[in-house]
Amino acid sequence: MQFIKGWLQYFKLADMKGILRDIDGWIRRRIRAVYWKQWKKIKTRYRMIRRYNIPEWKVHELANCRKGPWRAALMLNQILSDKEIA
């Protein structure tokens, strides 16, 4: 962490903080997309999403989503917090 902070201070004129924030958001979304790809079957998605104590109708809606992994990663953002991904 100190390495990154030092790197940011060195390049602070180049607005590295904003760039790294964008990269961090992209990486977290990519990780969520990988989780979605690992949960291949609807039954698995249903079981994994149900762990997060959200309403049953919402679990059903998310598990049966036919969108691609990149779009589904946006929906997983509602349930998977940043602490669970990191």
VENLIN-V736170 format. One line per field, one symbol per residue. ss: DSSP state (@ for helix, = for strand, . for the rest). psi: psi as a letter, one per 20 degrees, with the letter a starting at -180 (. if undefined). A space follows every 10 residues. Layout:
# VENLIN-V736170
ss: ???
psi: ???
This chain:
# VENLIN-V736170
ss: .@@@@@@@@@ .@@@.@@@@@ @@@@@@@@@@ @@@@@@@@.. .@@@@@@@@@ .....@@@@@ @@@.....@@ @@@@@@.... .@@@@.
psi: hhggghgghg khhjlhgggh gggghgghhh ghhgghhhmg qhggggghhh hjlrqhhhgg gghjpjrrhg hhhhhihhgo rhhhg.
